[in-house]
Amino acid sequence: MGFGGSCGEGCGFAGGFALLVVLFILLIIVGASCFC
């Protein structure tokens, strides 16, 4: 899991996808805490 490694242009997409997943999980956690 090395950012800026030998991925090249793939790191940009992978980083964006990881950020999207993290934001989605955060949204789920916030939603769950609100509904609890």
N, CA, C and O atoms as a Tripos MOL2 file, in Angstrom:
@<TRIPOS>MOLECULE
protein
  144   143    36     0     0
PROTEIN
NO_CHARGES

@<TRIPOS>ATOM
      1 N           0.8360   -1.1920    0.0000 N.3       1 MET1
      2 CA          0.0000    0.0000    0.0000 C.3       1 MET1
      3 C           0.8740    1.2460    0.0000 C.2       1 MET1
      4 O           0.7790    2.0730    0.9070 O.2       1 MET1
      5 N           1.7100    1.3820   -0.9950 N.am      2 GLY2
      6 CA          2.5840    2.5450   -1.0470 C.3       2 GLY2
      7 C           2.0770    3.5770   -2.0290 C.2       2 GLY2
      8 O           1.9890    3.3070   -3.2270 O.2       2 GLY2
      9 N           1.7450    4.7460   -1.5400 N.am      3 PHE3
     10 CA          1.3020    5.8090   -2.4240 C.3       3 PHE3
     11 C           2.5220    6.4530   -3.0730 C.2       3 PHE3
     12 O           3.5460    6.6530   -2.4200 O.2       3 PHE3
     13 N           2.4120    6.7730   -4.3440 N.am      4 GLY4
     14 CA          3.5370    7.3580   -5.0500 C.3       4 GLY4
     15 C           4.5920    6.3270   -5.3640 C.2       4 GLY4
     16 O           5.7700    6.6620   -5.4880 O.2       4 GLY4
     17 N           4.1870    5.0670   -5.4980 N.am      5 GLY5
     18 CA          5.1430    4.0050   -5.8030 C.3       5 GLY5
     19 C           5.3000    3.8360   -7.2900 C.2       5 GLY5
     20 O           5.4220    4.8210   -8.0170 O.2       5 GLY5
     21 N           5.3000    2.5900   -7.7630 N.am      6 SER6
     22 CA          5.4950    2.3160   -9.1780 C.3       6 SER6
     23 C           4.1600    2.1780   -9.9030 C.2       6 SER6
     24 O           4.1000    1.6430  -11.0100 O.2       6 SER6
     25 N           3.0930    2.6620   -9.2720 N.am      7 CYS7
     26 CA          1.7700    2.5550   -9.8950 C.3       7 CYS7
     27 C           1.6790    3.4920  -11.0930 C.2       7 CYS7
     28 O           1.1280    3.1250  -12.1310 O.2       7 CYS7
     29 N           2.2200    4.7030  -10.9510 N.am      8 GLY8
     30 CA          2.1600    5.6540  -12.0410 C.3       8 GLY8
     31 C           0.8200    6.3630  -12.0540 C.2       8 GLY8
     32 O           0.4060    6.9300  -11.0430 O.2       8 GLY8
     33 N           0.1310    6.3370  -13.2020 N.am      9 GLU9
     34 CA         -1.1350    7.0340  -13.3260 C.3       9 GLU9
     35 C          -2.2430    6.3110  -12.5710 C.2       9 GLU9
     36 O          -3.2790    6.9080  -12.2760 O.2       9 GLU9
     37 N          -2.0400    5.0380  -12.2570 N.am     10 GLY10
     38 CA         -3.0520    4.2600  -11.5410 C.3      10 GLY10
     39 C          -3.2330    4.7440  -10.1110 C.2      10 GLY10
     40 O          -4.2890    4.5320   -9.5170 O.2      10 GLY10
     41 N          -2.2060    5.3970   -9.5460 N.am     11 CYS11
     42 CA         -2.2750    5.8390   -8.1530 C.3      11 CYS11
     43 C          -3.3180    6.9370   -7.9910 C.2      11 CYS11
     44 O          -3.9700    7.0260   -6.9510 O.2      11 CYS11
     45 N          -3.4790    7.7740   -9.0160 N.am     12 GLY12
     46 CA         -4.4690    8.8420   -8.9290 C.3      12 GLY12
     47 C          -5.8700    8.2720   -8.8040 C.2      12 GLY12
     48 O          -6.6650    8.7260   -7.9810 O.2      12 GLY12
     49 N          -6.1680    7.2680   -9.6310 N.am     13 PHE13
     50 CA         -7.5030    6.6550   -9.5950 C.3      13 PHE13
     51 C          -7.7050    5.8770   -8.3070 C.2      13 PHE13
     52 O          -8.7830    5.9170   -7.7130 O.2      13 PHE13
     53 N          -6.6630    5.1630   -7.8720 N.am     14 ALA14
     54 CA         -6.7520    4.3570   -6.6510 C.3      14 ALA14
     55 C          -6.9400    5.2680   -5.4420 C.2      14 ALA14
     56 O          -7.7290    4.9570   -4.5500 O.2      14 ALA14
     57 N          -6.2280    6.3800   -5.4080 N.am     15 GLY15
     58 CA         -6.3420    7.3130   -4.2930 C.3      15 GLY15
     59 C          -7.7290    7.9410   -4.2430 C.2      15 GLY15
     60 O          -8.3170    8.0930   -3.1730 O.2      15 GLY15
     61 N          -8.2470    8.3070   -5.4240 N.am     16 GLY16
     62 CA         -9.5830    8.8930   -5.4950 C.3      16 GLY16
     63 C         -10.6430    7.8970   -5.0650 C.2      16 GLY16
     64 O         -11.6040    8.2520   -4.3830 O.2      16 GLY16
     65 N         -10.4580    6.6330   -5.4720 N.am     17 PHE17
     66 CA        -11.4230    5.5850   -5.1130 C.3      17 PHE17
     67 C         -11.3870    5.3230   -3.6180 C.2      17 PHE17
     68 O         -12.4280    5.1250   -2.9920 O.2      17 PHE17
     69 N         -10.1790    5.3200   -3.0430 N.am     18 ALA18
     70 CA        -10.0330    5.0950   -1.5990 C.3      18 ALA18
     71 C         -10.6860    6.2410   -0.8240 C.2      18 ALA18
     72 O         -11.3430    6.0200    0.1930 O.2      18 ALA18
     73 N         -10.4990    7.4660   -1.3170 N.am     19 LEU19
     74 CA        -11.0970    8.6270   -0.6580 C.3      19 LEU19
     75 C         -12.6150    8.5490   -0.7190 C.2      19 LEU19
     76 O         -13.3050    8.8840    0.2440 O.2      19 LEU19
     77 N         -13.1330    8.0960   -1.8760 N.am     20 LEU20
     78 CA        -14.5780    7.9560   -2.0420 C.3      20 LEU20
     79 C         -15.1330    6.9190   -1.0750 C.2      20 LEU20
     80 O         -16.1870    7.1220   -0.4730 O.2      20 LEU20
     81 N         -14.4190    5.8070   -0.9300 N.am     21 VAL21
     82 CA        -14.8530    4.7420   -0.0200 C.3      21 VAL21
     83 C         -14.8420    5.2330    1.4240 C.2      21 VAL21
     84 O         -15.7640    4.9460    2.1880 O.2      21 VAL21
     85 N         -13.7940    5.9770    1.7990 N.am     22 VAL22
     86 CA        -13.6910    6.5020    3.1680 C.3      22 VAL22
     87 C         -14.8340    7.4720    3.4560 C.2      22 VAL22
     88 O         -15.4230    7.4410    4.5370 O.2      22 VAL22
     89 N         -15.1460    8.3340    2.4850 N.am     23 LEU23
     90 CA        -16.2410    9.2840    2.6740 C.3      23 LEU23
     91 C         -17.5690    8.5570    2.7930 C.2      23 LEU23
     92 O         -18.4320    8.9520    3.5770 O.2      23 LEU23
     93 N         -17.7330    7.4870    2.0100 N.am     24 PHE24
     94 CA        -18.9700    6.7020    2.0450 C.3      24 PHE24
     95 C         -19.1400    6.0260    3.3970 C.2      24 PHE24
     96 O         -20.2360    6.0010    3.9570 O.2      24 PHE24
     97 N         -18.0390    5.4740    3.9170 N.am     25 ILE25
     98 CA        -18.0820    4.8120    5.2250 C.3      25 ILE25
     99 C         -18.3740    5.8360    6.3280 C.2      25 ILE25
    100 O         -19.1290    5.5580    7.2590 O.2      25 ILE25
    101 N         -17.7720    7.0110    6.2130 N.am     26 LEU26
    102 CA        -18.0270    8.0750    7.1880 C.3      26 LEU26
    103 C         -19.4970    8.4750    7.1660 C.2      26 LEU26
    104 O         -20.1020    8.7070    8.2120 O.2      26 LEU26
    105 N         -20.0650    8.5550    5.9620 N.am     27 LEU27
    106 CA        -21.4730    8.9060    5.8190 C.3      27 LEU27
    107 C         -22.3490    7.8640    6.4930 C.2      27 LEU27
    108 O         -23.3240    8.2130    7.1580 O.2      27 LEU27
    109 N         -22.0120    6.5820    6.3310 N.am     28 ILE28
    110 CA        -22.7660    5.4920    6.9510 C.3      28 ILE28
    111 C         -22.6630    5.5840    8.4780 C.2      28 ILE28
    112 O         -23.6570    5.4130    9.1830 O.2      28 ILE28
    113 N         -21.4530    5.8550    8.9820 N.am     29 ILE29
    114 CA        -21.2470    5.9350   10.4340 C.3      29 ILE29
    115 C         -22.0420    7.1060   11.0160 C.2      29 ILE29
    116 O         -22.6780    6.9690   12.0610 O.2      29 ILE29
    117 N         -22.0040    8.2460   10.3470 N.am     30 VAL30
    118 CA        -22.7350    9.4280   10.8230 C.3      30 VAL30
    119 C         -24.2370    9.1700   10.7660 C.2      30 VAL30
    120 O         -24.9710    9.5410   11.6820 O.2      30 VAL30
    121 N         -24.6930    8.5330    9.6860 N.am     31 GLY31
    122 CA        -26.1160    8.2150    9.5500 C.3      31 GLY31
    123 C         -26.5670    7.2430   10.6230 C.2      31 GLY31
    124 O         -27.6510    7.3960   11.1860 O.2      31 GLY31
    125 N         -25.7400    6.2400   10.9110 N.am     32 ALA32
    126 CA        -26.0830    5.2410   11.9250 C.3      32 ALA32
    127 C         -26.1520    5.8910   13.3060 C.2      32 ALA32
    128 O         -27.0370    5.5750   14.1010 O.2      32 ALA32
    129 N         -25.2190    6.7980   13.5880 N.am     33 SER33
    130 CA        -25.2040    7.4510   14.8970 C.3      33 SER33
    131 C         -26.4060    8.3850   15.0290 C.2      33 SER33
    132 O         -26.9070    8.5980   16.1330 O.2      33 SER33
    133 N         -26.8660    8.9370   13.9170 N.am     34 CYS34
    134 CA        -28.0250    9.8280   13.9640 C.3      34 CYS34
    135 C         -29.2990    9.0310   14.1920 C.2      34 CYS34
    136 O         -30.1850    9.4680   14.9260 O.2      34 CYS34
    137 N         -29.3950    7.8590   13.5630 N.am     35 PHE35
    138 CA        -30.6100    7.0570   13.6860 C.3      35 PHE35
    139 C         -30.6430    6.2510   14.9790 C.2      35 PHE35
    140 O         -31.6940    5.7540   15.3840 O.2      35 PHE35
    141 N         -29.4800    6.1240   15.6240 N.am     36 CYS36
    142 CA        -29.4680    5.4220   16.9120 C.3      36 CYS36
    143 C         -29.8850    6.3980   18.0020 C.2      36 CYS36
    144 O         -29.9470    6.0260   19.1740 O.2      36 CYS36
@<TRIPOS>BOND
     1     1     2 1
     2     2     3 1
     3     3     4 2
     4     3     5 am
     5     5     6 1
     6     6     7 1
     7     7     8 2
     8     7     9 am
     9     9    10 1
    10    10    11 1
    11    11    12 2
    12    11    13 am
    13    13    14 1
    14    14    15 1
    15    15    16 2
    16    15    17 am
    17    17    18 1
    18    18    19 1
    19    19    20 2
    20    19    21 am
    21    21    22 1
    22    22    23 1
    23    23    24 2
    24    23    25 am
    25    25    26 1
    26    26    27 1
    27    27    28 2
    28    27    29 am
    29    29    30 1
    30    30    31 1
    31    31    32 2
    32    31    33 am
    33    33    34 1
    34    34    35 1
    35    35    36 2
    36    35    37 am
    37    37    38 1
    38    38    39 1
    39    39    40 2
    40    39    41 am
    41    41    42 1
    42    42    43 1
    43    43    44 2
    44    43    45 am
    45    45    46 1
    46    46    47 1
    47    47    48 2
    48    47    49 am
    49    49    50 1
    50    50    51 1
    51    51    52 2
    52    51    53 am
    53    53    54 1
    54    54    55 1
    55    55    56 2
    56    55    57 am
    57    57    58 1
    58    58    59 1
    59    59    60 2
    60    59    61 am
    61    61    62 1
    62    62    63 1
    63    63    64 2
    64    63    65 am
    65    65    66 1
    66    66    67 1
    67    67    68 2
    68    67    69 am
    69    69    70 1
    70    70    71 1
    71    71    72 2
    72    71    73 am
    73    73    74 1
    74    74    75 1
    75    75    76 2
    76    75    77 am
    77    77    78 1
    78    78    79 1
    79    79    80 2
    80    79    81 am
    81    81    82 1
    82    82    83 1
    83    83    84 2
    84    83    85 am
    85    85    86 1
    86    86    87 1
    87    87    88 2
    88    87    89 am
    89    89    90 1
    90    90    91 1
    91    91    92 2
    92    91    93 am
    93    93    94 1
    94    94    95 1
    95    95    96 2
    96    95    97 am
    97    97    98 1
    98    98    99 1
    99    99   100 2
   100    99   101 am
   101   101   102 1
   102   102   103 1
   103   103   104 2
   104   103   105 am
   105   105   106 1
   106   106   107 1
   107   107   108 2
   108   107   109 am
   109   109   110 1
   110   110   111 1
   111   111   112 2
   112   111   113 am
   113   113   114 1
   114   114   115 1
   115   115   116 2
   116   115   117 am
   117   117   118 1
   118   118   119 1
   119   119   120 2
   120   119   121 am
   121   121   122 1
   122   122   123 1
   123   123   124 2
   124   123   125 am
   125   125   126 1
   126   126   127 1
   127   127   128 2
   128   127   129 am
   129   129   130 1
   130   130   131 1
   131   131   132 2
   132   131   133 am
   133   133   134 1
   134   134   135 1
   135   135   136 2
   136   135   137 am
   137   137   138 1
   138   138   139 1
   139   139   140 2
   140   139   141 am
   141   141   142 1
   142   142   143 1
   143   143   144 2
@<TRIPOS>SUBSTRUCTURE
     1 MET1         2 RESIDUE 1 A MET
     2 GLY2         6 RESIDUE 1 A GLY
     3 PHE3        10 RESIDUE 1 A PHE
     4 GLY4        14 RESIDUE 1 A GLY
     5 GLY5        18 RESIDUE 1 A GLY
     6 SER6        22 RESIDUE 1 A SER
     7 CYS7        26 RESIDUE 1 A CYS
     8 GLY8        30 RESIDUE 1 A GLY
     9 GLU9        34 RESIDUE 1 A GLU
    10 GLY10       38 RESIDUE 1 A GLY
    11 CYS11       42 RESIDUE 1 A CYS
    12 GLY12       46 RESIDUE 1 A GLY
    13 PHE13       50 RESIDUE 1 A PHE
    14 ALA14       54 RESIDUE 1 A ALA
    15 GLY15       58 RESIDUE 1 A GLY
    16 GLY16       62 RESIDUE 1 A GLY
    17 PHE17       66 RESIDUE 1 A PHE
    18 ALA18       70 RESIDUE 1 A ALA
    19 LEU19       74 RESIDUE 1 A LEU
    20 LEU20       78 RESIDUE 1 A LEU
    21 VAL21       82 RESIDUE 1 A VAL
    22 VAL22       86 RESIDUE 1 A VAL
    23 LEU23       90 RESIDUE 1 A LEU
    24 PHE24       94 RESIDUE 1 A PHE
    25 ILE25       98 RESIDUE 1 A ILE
    26 LEU26      102 RESIDUE 1 A LEU
    27 LEU27      106 RESIDUE 1 A LEU
    28 ILE28      110 RESIDUE 1 A ILE
    29 ILE29      114 RESIDUE 1 A ILE
    30 VAL30      118 RESIDUE 1 A VAL
    31 GLY31      122 RESIDUE 1 A GLY
    32 ALA32      126 RESIDUE 1 A ALA
    33 SER33      130 RESIDUE 1 A SER
    34 CYS34      134 RESIDUE 1 A CYS
    35 PHE35      138 RESIDUE 1 A PHE
    36 CYS36      142 RESIDUE 1 A CYS
